[in-house]
Structures are given as C-alpha cells and as structure tokens.
Amino acid sequence: GAADAPVVLFLHGNAGNIATRAGLAAWFATTARCRVLMPDYSGYGGNEGSPSEDEINADALAAFDHLVAGGIPARRIVVFGESIGGAPALHVATQRPVAGVAVQSTFSSLSSMALRVYPWLPLAALLVRGSFPSAGRIATLEVPVLVIHGTRDSIVPFAEGERLHAAARPGAEFLAIDGADHNDLFDVAGDAYLRGLGDRFRRWTAR
C-alpha cells in the first residue's frame, strides 16, 4: 500500500525552484507510485543563504534526516538527483544508509564542466566555490545506482553521464533517454520512464 511505497528524496536541478516543480513532483509521485519530498535549497525559492556546494549538501542531508525523524526507515528512502541535484544526491548516499540513488542529467565533476556555459545557473559562484566530485563519490557506493542521461543533452554532455556510470561499481545501471535534451528529459521519456523508475525503486526498497 501507500505506506509501503518508496519515498523519493527529489533533489532538483537549477531551473527554477519548488514552486515551478510542484507539477513535476505530483506527476512523479502519481505515475511512479512513490511518495516524493522535493526540498528547496538555501538561496532558492525565498530561502535565506547563498547556495554553495556545502550548503546544498547540508540542505539535502537535513531533508533526509527529516524523513527519518518522521518515522520513515532509511532503507525505504531513494535519493533522486536531477542535473546539479545529482551532486548532493550522491553526497547523501555516501553519508546515509539510503535504499539506492538515481541521478539524471548530471556531471561527473564540476571541473569537467567548468569550460561550459551555464545558462541555468543562479549558481555561478559554485564554479569557484565547489568541486562536486561526483565520480569519486559514486565509486564508493555499494547501494543500487542508476545513472540516466539524455542522448542530446546540450548543457551536460551525454559523455558526462557515461563517465559517471563508468566510475560506479559493477552492477550500476545506465539508462540513455534517446533524443532527450537537458530540461525536457521527463517530457521526452514520459509516463513509461516514471513507471520504470517506480518499479526499480520498489525493488530497491524491498531488499
């Protein structure tokens, strides 16, 4: 039943904030048949603070701990990171006993992205204030890992997803979404993608 459904800690990317993501969270929850918590980061959506790497990581850990404090077993929580949210998602997975982690359209490290243009960043300061060593983090994880990337991503190249997956331990999954760009992946992949995520997350949380 709903009480047994996986709980997805959804760490969003930089396009907008929670207000603009509410529709996505509802669609995700309904179609994947999961419960979804989508926190905002410091400096977003009217929150205080400026979003540094440390702040985003702290915010993500606080959201996870909030779920556990509310009575949800850690083994039922899946961390899902989209775009820049992939970095704190992997950080949480290294720090807490999550059921698994899925990262979508994210990069292997910030240094690998530093020469690219960031049209989506209110976070330009992060280029000098963080390193986001996602490949190093993913290499340490022993929980289920899924890396998702659109084949036509014009912001974070498809090769970044491949590089991140290559850094993970054997058994990590890679899912290419054919024809998807950075910000339209959910729309291109559609309901079938979200149903597939929900099925995976149920397997992960049933272990």
BAFI-3210 file (N, C-alpha, C; in Angstrom, 3 decimals, decimal comma, padded with zeros to 6 digits):
// residues 207
n [1|2|3|4|5|6|7|8|9|10|11|12|13|14|15|16|17|18|19|20|21|22|23|24|25|26|27|28|29|30|31|32|33|34|35|36|37|38|39|40|41|42|43|44|45|46|47|48|49|50|51|52|53|54|55|56|57|58|59|60|61|62|63|64|65|66|67|68|69|70|71|72|73|74|75|76|77|78|79|80|81|82|83|84|85|86|87|88|89|90|91|92|93|94|95|96|97|98|99|100|101|102|103|104|105|106|107|108|109|110|111|112|113|114|115|116|117|118|119|120|121|122|123|124|125|126|127|128|129|130|131|132|133|134|135|136|137|138|139|140|141|142|143|144|145|146|147|148|149|150|151|152|153|154|155|156|157|158|159|160|161|162|163|164|165|166|167|168|169|170|171|172|173|174|175|176|177|178|179|180|181|182|183|184|185|186|187|188|189|190|191|192|193|194|195|196|197|198|199|200|201|202|203|204|205|206|207]
n.u [000,811|000,171|001,590|003,762|005,096|007,968|009,932|010,830|013,489|013,762|016,030|016,266|017,141|018,631|016,828|014,665|012,563|010,996|008,301|007,900|008,304|006,329|004,301|005,742|006,630|004,202|003,317|005,394|005,121|002,531|002,652|004,933|004,185|005,104|006,078|006,961|009,411|010,379|012,706|013,666|016,641|019,063|018,964|017,309|014,003|013,162|014,375|016,765|020,259|023,178|023,644|026,027|028,260|028,619|026,416|024,236|024,655|024,341|021,681|020,429|021,092|019,808|017,166|016,893|017,336|015,167|013,059|013,638|013,466|010,804|009,815|010,229|011,821|015,301|016,017|013,920|014,092|014,798|017,217|016,997|018,565|018,548|020,152|022,136|021,394|022,179|024,685|024,495|022,792|024,374|026,201|024,598|024,062|026,527|026,735|024,575|022,392|020,978|018,323|018,963|020,325|019,530|020,589|020,081|020,874|023,311|026,634|030,079|032,081|032,642|034,828|035,075|033,125|033,680|034,439|032,224|029,179|026,869|023,771|021,758|022,340|021,730|023,704|026,336|028,475|029,221|031,040|033,495|033,355|032,964|033,498|032,193|032,641|031,517|032,025|034,001|032,533|030,464|031,865|032,306|029,970|027,854|025,251|022,240|022,578|021,591|022,153|021,030|020,655|020,087|020,393|020,807|021,670|022,267|023,487|024,735|026,929|026,213|028,318|029,250|027,440|027,983|030,603|030,264|028,771|030,664|032,447|031,187|030,482|030,563|027,476|025,982|023,441|022,852|020,933|019,992|018,271|016,795|017,136|016,536|016,982|018,511|016,671|014,223|013,900|012,135|009,716|010,204|010,792|008,605|005,542|006,119|008,764|008,739|007,121|008,804|010,948|009,658|009,116|011,720|012,565|010,871|011,839|014,385|013,792|012,655|014,546]
n.v [-001,203|002,400|003,186|001,562|002,391|003,401|006,161|009,063|011,154|013,980|015,789|018,691|020,236|023,258|024,812|026,951|026,705|025,161|025,952|025,992|023,395|021,882|020,640|018,691|017,113|016,074|014,629|012,787|011,409|010,282|008,737|007,114|005,913|006,543|008,135|011,531|013,813|017,041|019,096|022,595|024,476|026,335|029,801|029,569|029,969|031,897|031,154|031,704|032,602|031,741|029,648|027,467|024,695|023,251|024,156|023,234|020,483|020,198|020,969|018,912|016,644|017,360|017,227|014,479|013,498|014,622|013,139|010,601|011,206|011,619|009,107|007,404|004,589|004,485|002,667|002,671|004,914|006,488|008,306|010,828|012,613|015,431|016,936|019,523|018,686|016,079|015,960|016,621|014,476|012,192|012,754|012,554|009,823|008,780|009,352|008,439|005,617|004,883|003,549|003,411|005,184|007,479|009,269|011,946|013,385|014,581|015,691|014,468|015,693|019,033|020,273|019,079|020,299|022,951|024,606|025,004|026,720|028,097|028,475|028,067|028,751|030,262|029,910|030,634|031,243|028,839|027,756|028,530|027,962|025,358|021,819|019,479|016,480|014,137|011,721|010,524|010,098|008,354|006,090|004,913|003,818|001,220|000,631|000,175|001,774|004,102|005,650|008,186|009,619|012,033|011,597|013,794|015,933|019,266|020,796|019,426|017,243|014,084|012,309|012,885|011,635|009,011|008,846|009,166|006,867|004,954|005,259|004,154|001,296|-002,177|-003,375|-001,119|000,711|002,014|004,308|005,408|008,104|008,353|010,976|012,952|016,168|018,416|019,767|018,753|016,112|014,582|015,038|014,002|011,340|010,511|008,945|006,179|006,040|007,094|005,178|002,978|003,835|003,849|001,103|000,084|001,391|000,259|-002,351|-001,851|-000,931|-003,084|-004,810]
n.w [000,000|000,135|002,340|002,281|000,099|-001,818|-000,682|-002,216|-002,174|-003,732|-005,393|-006,895|-010,082|-011,414|-012,749|-011,892|-008,939|-006,071|-006,404|-009,141|-009,639|-008,574|-010,054|-011,442|-009,297|-008,376|-010,622|-010,840|-008,378|-008,612|-010,989|-010,735|-008,464|-005,863|-002,799|-002,649|-001,676|-002,187|-001,491|-001,097|-001,833|000,118|-000,520|-002,654|-003,952|-002,142|000,172|002,816|002,518|000,496|-002,253|-001,820|-002,503|-000,102|001,376|-000,142|000,043|002,816|003,100|001,686|003,202|005,570|004,745|004,246|006,843|008,098|007,025|008,118|010,837|010,926|010,949|008,802|007,570|006,798|004,842|003,104|001,649|-001,334|-003,084|-005,413|-007,874|-009,907|-012,629|-011,401|-008,925|-008,748|-007,606|-004,731|-004,200|-004,533|-002,551|-000,218|-000,364|000,228|002,862|004,344|005,089|002,488|000,332|-002,297|-005,157|-007,700|-010,485|-012,697|-015,767|-014,950|-013,870|-013,950|-012,536|-011,314|-012,417|-014,851|-016,201|-016,266|-018,359|-019,805|-020,773|-018,489|-018,655|-016,914|-014,341|-011,298|-009,823|-010,341|-008,762|-007,756|-009,460|-008,647|-006,018|-005,365|-005,881|-006,456|-006,533|-008,036|-009,416|-007,850|-005,537|-006,360|-006,884|-004,455|-003,557|-002,389|-002,622|-004,688|-007,857|-010,295|-013,338|-015,383|-018,585|-021,115|-024,623|-026,210|-024,699|-024,203|-022,338|-020,140|-021,279|-022,892|-022,609|-020,080|-018,363|-019,082|-018,179|-015,449|-014,833|-015,524|-013,483|-011,359|-009,202|-010,339|-011,616|-011,327|-013,004|-016,323|-018,057|-021,076|-022,502|-025,388|-027,641|-025,823|-024,354|-021,959|-020,231|-020,994|-020,471|-018,809|-020,123|-022,690|-022,083|-020,589|-019,232|-019,152|-018,453|-015,823|-014,584|-014,815|-013,220|-010,726|-010,432|-010,239|-007,905|-006,032|-006,026|-004,980|-002,413|-001,294|-000,585]
ca.u [000,000|000,867|002,513|004,964|005,673|009,255|009,924|011,862|014,023|013,996|016,892|016,019|018,186|018,639|015,798|013,549|012,548|009,895|007,005|007,793|008,467|005,249|003,622|006,615|006,616|002,911|003,326|006,349|004,539|001,360|002,984|005,897|003,560|006,021|005,931|008,051|009,739|011,251|013,082|014,369|017,970|019,352|019,149|016,303|012,600|012,953|015,142|017,946|021,552|023,622|023,829|027,344|028,214|028,426|025,046|023,321|024,837|023,741|020,228|019,985|021,191|018,756|015,896|016,905|017,194|013,784|012,228|013,904|012,917|009,353|009,423|010,440|013,115|016,266|016,066|012,807|014,298|015,628|017,613|016,961|019,140|018,401|021,077|023,073|020,929|022,869|025,853|024,090|022,193|025,476|026,753|023,721|024,214|027,784|026,656|023,399|022,073|019,851|017,953|019,601|020,430|019,393|020,979|019,614|021,409|024,261|028,021|030,990|032,723|032,456|035,975|034,852|032,112|033,996|034,608|030,943|028,345|025,815|022,619|020,772|022,872|021,853|024,772|027,634|029,512|029,661|032,167|034,722|033,123|032,681|034,129|031,210|033,388|030,504|032,590|034,664|031,520|029,697|032,762|032,321|028,637|027,535|023,799|021,878|022,846|021,083|022,550|020,140|021,113|019,539|021,443|021,013|021,802|023,080|024,078|025,686|027,036|025,912|029,556|029,388|026,679|028,736|031,786|029,797|028,424|031,906|033,123|030,424|030,833|029,841|026,094|025,276|022,719|022,874|019,739|020,053|016,954|017,084|016,566|016,217|017,920|018,729|015,490|012,972|014,018|010,908|008,673|010,551|010,745|007,182|004,985|006,763|010,016|008,429|006,666|010,001|011,669|008,913|009,328|013,085|012,653|010,213|012,799|015,456|013,343|012,163|015,704]
ca.v [000,000|003,690|003,272|000,804|002,936|004,064|007,608|009,610|012,477|014,503|016,966|019,220|020,989|024,685|025,553|027,308|026,257|024,254|026,401|025,606|021,956|021,175|019,777|017,550|016,248|015,374|013,667|011,747|010,613|009,546|007,782|006,143|005,350|006,767|009,409|012,402|015,040|017,866|020,276|023,673|024,715|027,686|030,755|029,326|029,999|032,763|030,705|032,509|031,990|031,641|028,203|026,892|023,231|022,789|024,447|022,327|019,172|020,246|021,002|017,587|015,762|017,753|016,712|013,041|013,294|014,999|011,982|009,553|011,674|011,487|007,711|006,613|003,884|004,902|001,676|002,913|006,212|006,548|009,679|011,094|013,932|015,876|017,993|019,798|017,919|014,795|016,041|016,360|013,136|011,249|013,054|011,942|008,368|008,405|009,702|007,867|004,280|005,007|002,321|003,489|006,549|007,661|010,620|012,217|014,563|015,253|015,667|013,631|016,630|020,384|020,662|018,587|021,160|024,351|025,400|025,127|027,851|027,690|029,379|027,709|028,931|031,354|029,349|030,835|031,248|027,477|027,412|028,744|027,651|023,949|020,918|018,453|015,309|013,087|010,438|009,946|009,636|007,215|004,931|004,324|003,363|-000,197|000,502|000,270|003,058|004,254|006,896|008,445|010,789|012,223|011,484|015,085|016,944|020,371|021,503|018,466|016,293|012,672|011,653|013,058|010,546|007,777|008,901|008,945|005,447|004,170|005,366|003,411|-000,117|-003,088|-003,555|000,146|000,734|003,236|004,410|006,505|008,516|008,728|012,219|013,916|017,232|018,542|020,200|018,137|014,658|013,986|015,097|013,068|009,963|010,306|008,103|004,858|006,250|007,234|003,867|002,147|004,264|003,365|-000,346|-000,085|001,859|-000,752|-003,464|-001,406|-000,752|-004,389|-005,659]
ca.w [000,000|000,081|003,475|001,935|-001,130|-001,640|-000,505|-003,080|-001,854|-005,083|-005,349|-008,241|-010,763|-011,176|-013,483|-011,031|-007,545|-005,763|-006,920|-010,544|-009,735|-007,884|-011,023|-011,699|-008,120|-008,339|-011,730|-010,452|-007,293|-009,094|-012,041|-010,202|-007,261|-004,766|-002,106|-003,086|-000,956|-003,015|-000,708|-001,775|-001,306|000,603|-001,604|-003,688|-003,561|-000,992|001,337|003,144|002,246|-000,892|-002,445|-002,072|-002,502|001,271|001,795|-000,831|000,669|004,152|002,913|001,251|004,366|006,515|004,222|004,506|008,281|008,407|006,698|009,104|012,118|010,805|011,074|007,588|007,642|005,775|003,756|002,188|001,004|-002,536|-003,385|-006,857|-008,140|-011,299|-013,004|-010,311|-007,764|-008,705|-006,721|-003,343|-004,090|-004,313|-001,231|000,788|-000,437|000,884|004,281|004,987|004,566|001,558|-000,391|-003,604|-005,663|-009,146|-010,899|-014,055|-016,461|-014,067|-014,348|-013,170|-011,606|-011,828|-013,236|-016,210|-016,812|-015,979|-019,566|-020,499|-020,391|-017,560|-018,757|-015,896|-013,000|-010,353|-009,003|-010,992|-007,727|-007,491|-010,313|-007,888|-004,611|-005,150|-006,838|-006,812|-007,014|-008,092|-009,833|-006,687|-004,586|-006,883|-006,858|-003,117|-003,158|-002,512|-002,800|-006,098|-008,508|-011,661|-013,991|-016,519|-019,329|-022,459|-025,643|-026,876|-023,653|-024,715|-021,203|-019,563|-022,397|-022,657|-022,171|-018,628|-017,757|-019,310|-017,320|-014,077|-014,733|-015,595|-012,193|-010,351|-009,045|-011,231|-011,204|-011,527|-014,278|-017,127|-018,886|-022,045|-022,993|-026,770|-028,144|-024,770|-024,005|-020,514|-019,484|-021,476|-020,369|-018,286|-021,151|-023,769|-021,584|-020,331|-018,176|-019,089|-017,711|-014,399|-014,096|-014,697|-012,017|-009,566|-010,312|-009,729|-006,519|-005,192|-005,866|-004,107|-001,043|-000,800|-000,260]
c.u [000,843|001,897|003,819|005,672|007,055|009,052|011,116|012,238|014,523|014,766|016,934|017,222|017,965|017,564|014,637|013,689|011,321|008,590|006,827|007,883|007,310|004,524|004,434|006,580|005,331|002,841|004,235|005,706|003,413|001,761|003,955|005,337|004,546|005,565|007,161|008,190|010,724|011,610|013,686|015,723|018,075|019,565|018,181|014,930|012,345|013,683|016,353|019,209|021,920|024,027|025,251|027,202|027,941|026,987|024,056|023,438|024,164|022,222|019,698|020,035|020,090|017,407|015,792|016,634|015,779|012,835|012,395|013,315|011,397|008,880|009,618|011,803|014,030|016,249|014,900|012,986|015,272|015,957|017,701|017,492|019,086|019,367|022,036|022,662|021,570|024,041|025,465|023,431|023,278|026,141|025,918|023,942|025,530|027,706|025,546|023,069|020,836|019,535|018,652|019,617|020,324|019,761|020,681|020,273|022,422|025,690|028,909|031,799|032,530|033,615|035,784|033,858|032,538|034,134|033,299|030,152|027,206|024,615|021,628|021,225|022,531|023,055|026,150|028,771|030,046|030,856|033,481|034,567|032,826|033,373|033,181|031,866|032,496|031,064|033,282|033,658|030,829|030,537|032,729|031,008|028,432|026,037|023,484|022,049|022,269|021,508|021,706|020,646|020,450|020,653|021,735|021,124|022,767|023,755|025,119|025,811|026,765|027,133|029,792|028,627|027,408|029,953|031,398|029,474|029,682|032,654|032,442|030,880|030,060|028,428|025,289|024,633|022,904|021,672|019,861|018,639|017,154|016,363|016,279|017,358|017,992|017,423|014,181|012,955|012,739|009,811|008,941|010,365|009,340|006,826|005,727|008,065|009,740|007,917|007,856|010,836|010,974|009,118|010,723|013,151|011,959|011,119|013,884|015,024|012,797|013,306|015,833]
c.v [001,250|003,791|002,546|001,366|003,517|005,561|008,156|011,005|013,054|015,814|017,564|019,964|022,472|025,462|025,797|026,762|025,398|024,667|025,933|024,093|021,174|020,219|018,529|016,583|015,428|014,303|012,487|010,814|009,719|008,424|006,713|005,425|005,363|008,002|010,248|013,587|015,807|019,133|021,360|023,864|026,125|028,610|030,571|029,580|030,846|032,308|031,615|031,811|032,035|030,197|027,813|025,374|022,696|023,014|023,489|020,921|019,125|020,229|019,617|016,590|016,076|017,207|015,205|012,771|013,651|013,830|010,883|009,934|011,548|010,042|006,855|005,922|004,310|003,947|001,820|004,199|006,079|008,017|009,820|012,500|014,257|017,023|018,266|019,079|016,545|014,798|015,856|014,999|012,105|011,494|012,394|010,426|007,901|008,582|008,997|006,514|004,291|003,657|002,254|004,928|006,539|009,100|010,797|013,486|015,319|015,019|014,837|014,458|018,024|020,794|020,197|019,470|022,628|025,212|025,601|026,322|027,347|028,636|029,170|028,039|030,262|031,010|029,563|030,819|029,850|027,087|027,601|028,293|026,184|023,100|019,808|017,182|014,073|011,736|009,744|009,399|008,371|005,944|004,213|003,649|001,872|-000,445|000,537|001,690|003,018|005,623|007,041|009,678|010,840|012,227|012,824|016,215|018,028|021,153|020,641|017,334|014,847|011,932|011,809|011,955|009,224|007,703|008,606|007,462|004,581|004,191|004,525|001,955|-000,977|-003,320|-002,269|000,140|002,067|003,212|005,639|006,819|009,122|010,016|013,269|014,909|017,309|018,803|019,560|016,624|014,014|013,952|014,094|011,624|009,561|009,335|006,775|004,939|006,309|005,920|002,943|002,518|003,725|001,877|-000,635|000,263|000,880|-001,953|-003,077|-001,384|-002,053|-005,283|-005,871]
c.w [000,000|001,199|003,178|000,711|-000,844|-001,446|-001,288|-002,581|-003,176|-004,974|-006,750|-008,797|-010,582|-011,885|-012,532|-009,624|-007,326|-006,400|-008,361|-010,707|-009,133|-008,821|-011,320|-010,525|-008,065|-009,417|-011,384|-009,417|-007,800|-010,044|-011,556|-008,971|-006,089|-004,002|-002,436|-002,144|-001,819|-002,239|-001,594|-001,095|-000,734|-000,592|-002,756|-003,114|-002,332|000,256|001,561|002,657|000,777|-001,124|-002,826|-002,084|-001,097|001,739|001,151|-000,234|002,045|004,057|002,561|002,416|005,380|006,057|004,464|005,989|008,755|008,130|007,753|010,470|012,119|010,786|009,843|007,678|006,492|004,589|002,781|001,394|-000,162|-002,788|-004,901|-007,088|-009,615|-011,554|-011,846|-009,032|-007,665|-007,741|-005,254|-003,163|-003,809|-002,971|-000,133|000,818|000,194|002,401|005,040|004,344|003,665|000,904|-001,737|-004,055|-007,182|-009,468|-012,380|-014,584|-015,610|-014,545|-013,432|-012,181|-012,169|-012,711|-014,678|-016,952|-016,852|-017,223|-020,317|-019,986|-019,509|-017,661|-017,620|-014,494|-012,373|-009,488|-009,616|-009,983|-007,461|-008,345|-009,567|-006,439|-004,369|-006,186|-007,289|-007,358|-007,136|-008,492|-008,660|-005,675|-005,082|-006,796|-005,509|-002,747|-003,386|-002,618|-004,298|-006,650|-009,924|-012,170|-015,252|-017,255|-020,705|-023,488|-026,320|-025,864|-024,114|-023,592|-020,501|-020,586|-021,970|-022,123|-020,669|-017,888|-017,900|-018,377|-015,867|-013,874|-014,711|-014,262|-011,116|-010,282|-010,033|-010,695|-011,299|-012,917|-014,989|-018,048|-019,777|-022,520|-024,374|-027,162|-027,091|-024,568|-022,474|-019,761|-019,941|-021,269|-019,848|-019,349|-022,276|-023,300|-021,144|-019,212|-018,027|-018,294|-016,216|-013,821|-013,887|-013,484|-010,772|-009,343|-009,746|-008,253|-005,572|-004,980|-004,864|-002,657|-000,455|-000,330|001,240]
res [g|a|a|d|a|p|v|v|l|f|l|h|g|n|a|g|n|i|a|t|r|a|g|l|a|a|w|f|a|t|t|a|r|c|r|v|l|m|p|d|y|s|g|y|g|g|n|e|g|s|p|s|e|d|e|i|n|a|d|a|l|a|a|f|d|h|l|v|a|g|g|i|p|a|r|r|i|v|v|f|g|e|s|i|g|g|a|p|a|l|h|v|a|t|q|r|p|v|a|g|v|a|v|q|s|t|f|s|s|l|s|s|m|a|l|r|v|y|p|w|l|p|l|a|a|l|l|v|r|g|s|f|p|s|a|g|r|i|a|t|l|e|v|p|v|l|v|i|h|g|t|r|d|s|i|v|p|f|a|e|g|e|r|l|h|a|a|a|r|p|g|a|e|f|l|a|i|d|g|a|d|h|n|d|l|f|d|v|a|g|d|a|y|l|r|g|l|g|d|r|f|r|r|w|t|a|r]
***
